[in-house]
Amino acid sequence: MISLALALALAPAPVHVETAPGPDAETRSLQDQLMLRLLEEGYPLAPSPETATRTLRVEPTPDGIRVQAQGQDTRTFEVATGPVLPLEAVHRAMEALDEVTPRAQPTGVEPPRVAVHLGAVQDGTEPEALRRTLVQRLLSRHSTVVPLDAAPDAVLCVDAYTEALELSRAANVDGCSDPARPAPKLVALEAAEPNAAALDASLDSLLVDPAERTPALPIEPIEPIDPTPTVGLATRRAPADQGRGTAVRLYARTGIYGRLSAADAAVGTGLRVGGEPGFGGLFDVLMVPTSAPDISIFETSVSGGLSYVLALSRNVALQLQGLGGVQVHRFRQRGAEPGHRVDWTAELPVGVSLRVARGLQIDLMVRAGRSGRAREHRVDDVVVWSRTAWRIGGSVGLSYGWRPR
């Protein structure tokens, strides 16, 4: 019971995929590919916008297809007609879906959660086409279609033979191979497609109690999508974009830190949790290893603070950070015991981030800071290592971010 509750708590929230009225074959094909890709990525498919926290809308345009991802904010993009349209559109739709902030909770009553297990398929039956048909039929009958590992309420077990489908119901995927399960329903195949009326009747009989049976959902007109043209095929940002949800980002970087007496190579890492764009909390670690004759030094600064990300364009953002913490100065002199000193430290990093892929970006930063005091080390009363309290440097790094679903 605990594992079931945990699985439901961590599972992605349902997504609804819809098209404009009367879509052409190309738009319908893209919608089908989006639904199957969402299931592959672990997203449940909701039968209506009221039972979802995000919506993907697909609409044909004179030059291609427009896709809009909606949550608390909106992402819209267009893909031009061509041989790469389905691949690019599906990739961009998943990216846009990840960027929008989900609505807090579905407003409708939660439908039953059904997964599809497709077993034996004979020659002449296309598995993906059959899977799309089953998913569409379940959605039209007000069920949420979920992946097999997403704690479904029921599993629809399907085996396809030369002239018929065998449909049965199980509590989980292992039940599909249980010889003691009830006798399956048979649905005739006509030109490799199941008979629509027989399929609906079988689904009603297997998955819905007669007292709770819900008629198939009518196709509702969809509000027109804002026809404002985009710049090329890139997403146009709307004012509501500033309200995105919480993101988690991990940083790794290397750079040079200069002080009046010397410059040192450094490496660092960090963790940021907060809005992108917007304010967030930042945890930062800076490590500076150096050496001098007869002595080695390793300085570690552990800091925390605030960060603000300002989106300049879809792929470029400005970062402003303020950090405060402690600096641990460790040293080991030949012939002596190792020692350490602790000071306060503060930094004001400023830089830009360049987005190179989904979630991945290059970070270019200028970092100015100060520690509690200057440090120096002497050997035979000769200063062999010294650093001022003030420092300034630059770093380049990579970071990867994601939004918990």
C-alpha positions as CSV (number, residue, x, y, z in Angstrom):
1,M,0.0,0.0,0.0
2,I,2.9,2.4,0.8
3,S,4.6,1.6,-2.5
4,L,1.4,2.3,-4.4
5,A,0.9,5.6,-2.7
6,L,4.6,6.5,-3.3
7,A,4.3,5.6,-7.0
8,L,1.2,7.7,-7.4
9,A,2.8,10.7,-5.6
10,L,5.9,10.6,-7.8
11,A,4.2,9.9,-11.1
12,P,3.9,12.7,-13.7
13,A,0.6,14.5,-13.7
14,P,-1.9,13.7,-16.5
15,V,-1.6,15.5,-19.9
16,H,-4.4,16.0,-22.3
17,V,-3.7,16.0,-26.1
18,E,-6.3,17.7,-28.3
19,T,-6.6,18.8,-31.9
20,A,-8.6,21.5,-33.7
21,P,-11.9,20.4,-35.2
22,G,-11.7,18.4,-38.4
23,P,-7.9,17.8,-38.4
24,D,-6.2,16.6,-41.6
25,A,-4.4,13.3,-41.8
26,E,-1.0,14.9,-41.0
27,T,-2.3,16.6,-37.9
28,R,-4.1,13.5,-36.7
29,S,-0.9,11.5,-37.2
30,L,1.1,14.0,-35.2
31,Q,-1.4,13.8,-32.4
32,D,-1.2,10.0,-32.3
33,Q,2.6,10.1,-32.2
34,L,2.5,12.7,-29.4
35,M,0.2,10.4,-27.3
36,L,2.4,7.4,-27.7
37,R,5.6,9.4,-27.0
38,L,4.0,10.8,-23.8
39,L,3.2,7.2,-22.6
40,E,6.8,6.2,-23.4
41,E,8.1,9.1,-21.3
42,G,5.8,8.1,-18.3
43,Y,3.0,10.7,-18.7
44,P,-0.6,9.6,-18.1
45,L,-3.0,10.7,-20.9
46,A,-6.1,12.5,-19.6
47,P,-9.4,12.3,-21.5
48,S,-10.2,16.0,-21.1
49,P,-8.6,19.3,-20.1
50,E,-10.5,19.2,-16.8
51,T,-8.7,16.0,-15.7
52,A,-5.2,17.2,-16.7
53,T,-2.7,19.7,-15.4
54,R,-1.2,20.5,-18.8
55,T,-2.7,20.4,-22.3
56,L,-1.1,20.0,-25.8
57,R,-3.1,21.5,-28.6
58,V,-2.3,20.6,-32.3
59,E,-3.6,22.7,-35.1
60,P,-2.8,22.8,-38.9
61,T,-1.5,26.1,-40.4
62,P,-1.0,27.1,-44.0
63,D,2.7,26.2,-43.8
64,G,2.8,23.3,-41.4
65,I,1.5,22.6,-37.8
66,R,1.2,24.7,-34.7
67,V,1.6,23.1,-31.3
68,Q,0.7,24.9,-28.0
69,A,1.5,23.6,-24.5
70,Q,-0.7,25.1,-21.8
71,G,-0.5,25.1,-18.0
72,Q,-0.4,28.1,-15.9
73,D,1.5,29.7,-18.7
74,T,1.8,28.9,-22.4
75,R,4.4,27.8,-25.0
76,T,3.6,28.0,-28.8
77,F,5.7,27.0,-31.8
78,E,5.3,26.1,-35.4
79,V,7.0,23.5,-37.5
80,A,7.1,23.8,-41.3
81,T,5.8,21.1,-43.5
82,G,8.6,18.7,-44.6
83,P,10.1,15.3,-44.1
84,V,11.3,16.0,-40.6
85,L,8.0,17.5,-39.4
86,P,6.8,14.7,-37.1
87,L,10.2,14.1,-35.5
88,E,10.8,17.8,-34.8
89,A,7.3,18.6,-33.7
90,V,7.2,15.7,-31.2
91,H,10.6,16.7,-29.8
92,R,9.6,20.4,-29.6
93,A,6.3,19.5,-28.0
94,M,7.9,17.5,-25.3
95,E,10.3,20.4,-24.6
96,A,7.5,22.9,-24.5
97,L,5.5,20.7,-22.1
98,D,8.5,20.5,-19.8
99,E,8.8,24.3,-19.7
100,V,5.3,25.2,-18.8
101,T,4.1,25.4,-15.2
102,P,1.5,22.7,-14.5
103,R,-1.9,23.8,-13.2
104,A,-2.2,23.1,-9.5
105,Q,-4.8,20.3,-9.6
106,P,-7.2,18.8,-12.2
107,T,-10.6,20.4,-11.8
108,G,-12.6,17.3,-12.9
109,V,-13.3,14.0,-11.2
110,E,-10.4,11.6,-11.6
111,P,-11.3,9.0,-14.2
112,P,-10.2,5.3,-13.8
113,R,-6.6,4.7,-14.7
114,V,-6.2,2.0,-17.4
115,A,-3.0,0.6,-19.0
116,V,-2.7,-1.3,-22.3
117,H,-0.7,-4.5,-22.5
118,L,-0.3,-5.6,-26.2
119,G,0.7,-9.3,-26.4
120,A,0.9,-11.6,-29.4
121,V,0.4,-9.9,-32.8
122,Q,0.1,-11.9,-36.0
123,D,1.4,-10.9,-39.4
124,G,-0.7,-8.3,-41.1
125,T,-1.5,-6.4,-37.8
126,E,0.5,-3.2,-37.2
127,P,1.2,-3.0,-33.4
128,E,1.6,0.7,-33.2
129,A,-1.6,1.4,-35.2
130,L,-3.5,-1.1,-32.9
131,R,-2.1,0.6,-29.8
132,R,-3.1,4.0,-31.1
133,T,-6.7,2.8,-31.7
134,L,-6.9,1.3,-28.2
135,V,-5.6,4.5,-26.6
136,Q,-8.0,6.7,-28.5
137,R,-11.0,4.4,-27.6
138,L,-10.1,4.4,-23.9
139,L,-9.8,8.2,-23.9
140,S,-13.1,8.6,-25.7
141,R,-14.7,6.5,-23.0
142,H,-13.4,8.7,-20.2
143,S,-10.5,6.7,-19.0
144,T,-7.0,8.0,-18.2
145,V,-4.5,5.9,-20.1
146,V,-1.3,5.3,-18.1
147,P,2.0,3.4,-18.6
148,L,2.1,-0.2,-17.3
149,D,4.4,0.8,-14.4
150,A,2.2,3.7,-13.2
151,A,-0.1,1.8,-10.8
152,P,-3.1,1.4,-13.1
153,D,-6.6,0.6,-11.7
154,A,-6.9,-2.0,-14.4
155,V,-4.8,-3.4,-17.3
156,L,-6.4,-4.1,-20.7
157,C,-4.8,-7.3,-22.0
158,V,-4.8,-7.5,-25.8
159,D,-3.8,-10.3,-28.1
160,A,-4.2,-9.9,-31.9
161,Y,-4.7,-12.9,-34.2
162,T,-5.4,-13.2,-37.9
163,E,-9.1,-12.4,-37.8
164,A,-9.8,-11.2,-34.2
165,L,-8.6,-9.4,-31.1
166,E,-8.8,-11.1,-27.7
167,L,-9.5,-8.5,-24.9
168,S,-9.4,-9.3,-21.2
169,R,-9.0,-7.4,-18.0
170,A,-6.4,-7.9,-15.3
171,A,-5.3,-6.1,-12.1
172,N,-1.7,-5.9,-13.3
173,V,0.4,-6.9,-16.2
174,D,1.2,-10.3,-14.7
175,G,-2.5,-11.1,-14.7
176,C,-2.5,-11.0,-18.5
177,S,-0.7,-14.3,-18.6
178,D,-2.9,-15.9,-15.8
179,P,-4.7,-18.9,-17.3
180,A,-7.4,-18.5,-14.6
181,R,-8.5,-15.1,-15.8
182,P,-12.1,-14.8,-17.2
183,A,-12.6,-15.7,-20.8
184,P,-11.5,-12.9,-23.2
185,K,-13.9,-10.9,-25.4
186,L,-13.5,-11.4,-29.1
187,V,-13.5,-8.4,-31.5
188,A,-13.4,-9.1,-35.2
189,L,-10.6,-7.5,-37.3
190,E,-11.6,-5.9,-40.6
191,A,-8.7,-5.0,-42.8
192,A,-6.4,-5.2,-39.8
193,E,-8.6,-2.7,-37.8
194,P,-11.0,-3.8,-35.0
195,N,-14.7,-3.4,-35.5
196,A,-15.5,-0.1,-33.8
197,A,-18.9,-1.1,-32.4
198,A,-17.7,-4.4,-31.1
199,L,-14.6,-2.8,-29.6
200,D,-16.6,-0.2,-27.7
201,A,-19.0,-2.9,-26.4
202,S,-16.1,-5.0,-25.2
203,L,-14.4,-2.1,-23.5
204,D,-17.6,-1.2,-21.7
205,S,-18.1,-4.8,-20.6
206,L,-14.5,-5.2,-19.3
207,L,-13.7,-1.8,-17.8
208,V,-16.9,0.0,-16.7
209,D,-19.5,-1.1,-14.2
210,P,-23.0,-0.7,-15.8
211,A,-24.1,1.7,-13.0
212,E,-21.2,4.0,-13.6
213,R,-21.0,3.8,-17.4
214,T,-20.2,7.1,-19.0
215,P,-21.0,7.8,-22.7
216,A,-18.2,8.6,-25.0
217,L,-17.0,12.2,-24.8
218,P,-18.2,14.5,-27.5
219,I,-15.7,16.5,-29.4
220,E,-15.9,20.0,-28.1
221,P,-14.9,23.0,-30.2
222,I,-11.5,24.3,-29.3
223,E,-10.8,28.0,-28.6
224,P,-8.8,29.4,-31.5
225,I,-5.0,29.5,-30.8
226,D,-3.5,32.9,-30.9
227,P,-2.4,33.3,-34.6
228,T,0.4,35.7,-33.7
229,P,3.3,34.6,-35.9
230,T,6.5,33.3,-34.3
231,V,10.0,34.3,-35.2
232,G,10.9,31.5,-37.7
233,L,10.2,28.3,-36.0
234,A,11.2,29.5,-32.5
235,T,8.9,29.9,-29.6
236,R,7.5,33.4,-28.9
237,R,7.5,34.3,-25.3
238,A,4.4,35.6,-23.7
239,P,4.2,37.9,-20.6
240,A,2.9,34.9,-18.6
241,D,6.2,33.1,-19.2
242,Q,7.6,34.8,-16.1
243,G,5.4,32.6,-13.9
244,R,7.1,29.3,-14.4
245,G,7.4,26.7,-11.7
246,T,10.3,25.5,-9.6
247,A,13.3,24.1,-11.4
248,V,16.3,22.2,-10.0
249,R,19.7,22.8,-11.6
250,L,23.2,21.3,-11.0
251,Y,26.4,23.2,-11.9
252,A,30.0,22.2,-12.6
253,R,32.6,24.8,-13.6
254,T,36.3,25.6,-13.8
255,G,38.0,29.0,-13.9
256,I,40.8,31.3,-12.8
257,Y,40.7,33.4,-9.6
258,G,43.1,36.3,-9.4
259,R,44.4,38.2,-6.3
260,L,46.9,41.0,-6.1
261,S,49.7,38.5,-5.5
262,A,48.8,35.6,-7.8
263,A,46.2,33.9,-9.9
264,D,45.0,30.3,-9.2
265,A,43.0,27.7,-11.1
266,A,39.8,26.6,-9.4
267,V,36.9,24.2,-9.8
268,G,33.5,24.4,-8.4
269,T,30.0,22.9,-8.2
270,G,26.6,24.1,-7.2
271,L,22.9,23.4,-6.8
272,R,20.1,25.9,-7.5
273,V,16.3,25.5,-6.7
274,G,13.9,28.1,-7.9
275,G,12.2,29.8,-10.8
276,E,13.7,29.9,-14.3
277,P,13.3,32.8,-14.8
278,G,12.9,34.2,-11.3
279,F,14.4,34.0,-7.8
280,G,16.0,30.8,-6.4
281,G,18.1,29.5,-3.6
282,L,21.7,28.6,-4.4
283,F,24.3,26.3,-2.7
284,D,27.8,26.7,-4.0
285,V,31.2,25.0,-3.4
286,L,34.5,26.6,-4.7
287,M,37.8,24.7,-4.5
288,V,41.2,26.3,-5.1
289,P,44.3,24.0,-4.9
290,T,47.7,25.7,-4.9
291,S,51.3,25.0,-3.8
292,A,54.6,26.7,-3.1
293,P,58.1,25.4,-2.2
294,D,57.8,23.0,0.7
295,I,54.1,23.7,1.2
296,S,50.7,22.7,-0.3
297,I,47.4,24.7,0.2
298,F,43.8,23.8,-0.5
299,E,41.1,26.4,0.0
300,T,37.4,25.4,0.0
301,S,34.6,27.9,0.1
302,V,31.1,26.6,1.0
303,S,28.4,29.3,0.5
304,G,24.7,29.8,0.2
305,G,22.5,32.6,-1.0
306,L,20.1,34.0,-3.6
307,S,20.1,33.8,-7.4
308,Y,18.0,35.7,-9.9
309,V,17.7,34.5,-13.5
310,L,16.5,37.0,-16.1
311,A,15.5,35.6,-19.5
312,L,16.9,37.8,-22.3
313,S,15.7,35.4,-25.1
314,R,14.7,31.8,-25.5
315,N,18.3,30.6,-25.3
316,V,20.1,33.4,-23.4
317,A,19.6,34.3,-19.7
318,L,21.3,36.7,-17.3
319,Q,22.4,35.4,-13.9
320,L,22.8,37.6,-10.8
321,Q,23.9,35.9,-7.6
322,G,24.8,36.8,-4.0
323,L,26.7,34.3,-1.8
324,G,27.9,34.2,1.8
325,G,29.6,31.3,3.7
326,V,32.8,30.0,5.1
327,Q,36.3,29.5,3.6
328,V,38.4,26.7,5.0
329,H,42.1,27.2,4.4
330,R,44.0,23.9,4.7
331,F,47.8,23.7,4.4
332,R,50.6,21.2,4.9
333,Q,54.2,22.2,5.2
334,R,57.0,19.7,4.8
335,G,58.1,18.3,8.1
336,A,55.1,19.7,10.0
337,E,51.6,18.6,10.9
338,P,48.8,19.8,8.5
339,G,46.7,22.7,9.7
340,H,43.6,24.7,8.8
341,R,42.1,28.1,9.3
342,V,38.5,29.2,8.8
343,D,37.2,32.6,7.7
344,W,34.0,34.1,6.3
345,T,33.7,34.6,2.6
346,A,31.3,36.5,0.3
347,E,30.9,36.6,-3.5
348,L,28.9,38.4,-6.1
349,P,28.9,36.3,-9.3
350,V,27.4,37.7,-12.5
351,G,27.1,36.0,-15.9
352,V,25.2,34.7,-18.8
353,S,23.8,31.3,-19.6
354,L,23.6,29.9,-23.2
355,R,21.0,27.1,-23.7
356,V,22.5,24.3,-25.9
357,A,19.9,21.5,-25.4
358,R,16.9,20.6,-23.4
359,G,17.9,21.3,-19.8
360,L,21.6,21.8,-20.7
361,Q,23.3,25.2,-20.7
362,I,26.8,26.8,-20.8
363,D,27.4,29.2,-18.0
364,L,29.9,32.1,-18.3
365,M,30.5,33.9,-15.0
366,V,32.5,36.8,-13.5
367,R,33.0,36.3,-9.8
368,A,34.2,39.0,-7.4
369,G,34.5,38.2,-3.7
370,R,36.4,38.6,-0.4
371,S,37.4,36.4,2.4
372,G,37.9,37.4,6.1
373,R,41.6,38.2,5.8
374,A,44.7,37.9,3.8
375,R,46.9,34.8,4.2
376,E,50.6,34.1,3.9
377,H,53.0,31.2,4.6
378,R,56.7,31.5,5.5
379,V,59.5,29.0,5.2
380,D,62.7,29.9,7.1
381,D,61.1,33.3,7.7
382,V,60.8,33.9,3.9
383,V,57.3,34.4,2.5
384,V,56.7,31.6,-0.1
385,W,52.9,32.0,-0.5
386,S,50.6,34.9,0.0
387,R,47.1,35.8,-1.1
388,T,45.0,39.0,-0.5
389,A,41.5,38.9,0.9
390,W,40.0,40.3,-2.2
391,R,39.7,38.2,-5.4
392,I,38.1,38.4,-8.8
393,G,38.0,35.8,-11.5
394,G,36.0,34.1,-14.3
395,S,34.6,30.7,-14.9
396,V,33.1,28.6,-17.6
397,G,30.9,25.6,-16.9
398,L,28.0,23.4,-17.7
399,S,24.7,23.0,-15.9
400,Y,21.7,20.7,-16.2
401,G,18.3,21.5,-15.0
402,W,14.9,19.9,-14.8
403,R,11.4,20.6,-13.4
404,P,10.0,18.0,-11.0
405,R,6.8,16.7,-12.6
